Amino acid sequence: MRKALIAKIHIAKKELNLDDETYRGVLSHLTDESSCSKMNDSQLKRVVQYFKTKGFQVKSANGKRMSPHSSETVKTPEIRKIRAIWITMNLHGFVRDNSESALDAYVKRMSANHNNGKGVDSVGWLSGELAHKVLEAMKAWHKRVALKRLAEISITQADGVPLNKMSYAKVIDIFQASLTAGQL
């Protein structure tokens, strides 16, 4: 973990175009140390967090930006739900790329549909109203593809009620149960 934190800090230094003097000044200001090798894990984490506030975005090993930790502050609560559904859709096999970059591309397309053709570049930048619209569009998509997969294995109703008349949450619960049971 220590090596990974130091690597992130050095990548942030490069991505934020910090000269050595500025970089060491930031380290000293945040931790009273001018070198990562002298810092403990807590100090290293503090530096990474600081660089994130300055625009540094951690990427996965494949170079794609992944969703931030769920404890990070978001502009509106719908953003967390959008990210969670995106990851769930990946686990269900409906989305091939669960990275934040891929989600941002989806959000840009969907927000353009509800924002006079002008899409929002990042899920984290959605306003409350747009986030709600994107969330509802995503839930409708997830429900639609889940219903299609369930119909392929002849599950079209539960307790005598057609699945297409059920709520998003109920359909996804049934889909997840079928997946867990090995039916899908």
Steps between C-alpha positions, in 0.01 A plus 500: 500500500783738583660459157164556331441823694845631414444410134168687502668807649773498234241457223299788648812718503548431131133536402462824695821635343663582832862607496721343766501807724119530499459125549733489802329810640164325484642191670658710776185704551280189531732270695811688619699262278644590159537142378248216467758252630490671840119497529277245668192353327265754655710789369521343155122462490461865602720608208306284251171645628637853467609439141152364424352832613733668251372291209707182514293197402618152595488256210497123507788289371340495155501881490126545549372727774301301755217625719607679817451339838137514613595712802609791280275805492261523205302793364167316524403158644385371161863492386579217744197308373604551137847364576358204693261405220780532243716258698204264553423505128860398437468213746177395326679498165318797347793745506844389380701784652421601858754784509409854595615607152245272334230621740590860417449425129156355576413797723605744230267333246207476742538849643513644147156347440362698796712815474431650156769289335776603739635202694670515839856363475515323835251321721641694797396829342131418455250737658221351709241521221727355231629232737142393566423480127818301426427269794146430378625437144762259633246316716266466200787361289606257774142380550447460123811283448432299817145428382634386164748260663235366738260443208775297327476249787120520505465711813235756412307526824530453874215430738262525204612857417669573165858614558460797267236638742738479797728770634861530396620377841277191494609402146866539591448293818344222291780525245765483774329199660489322162866583443597374847298182445696433182199539272665777295 
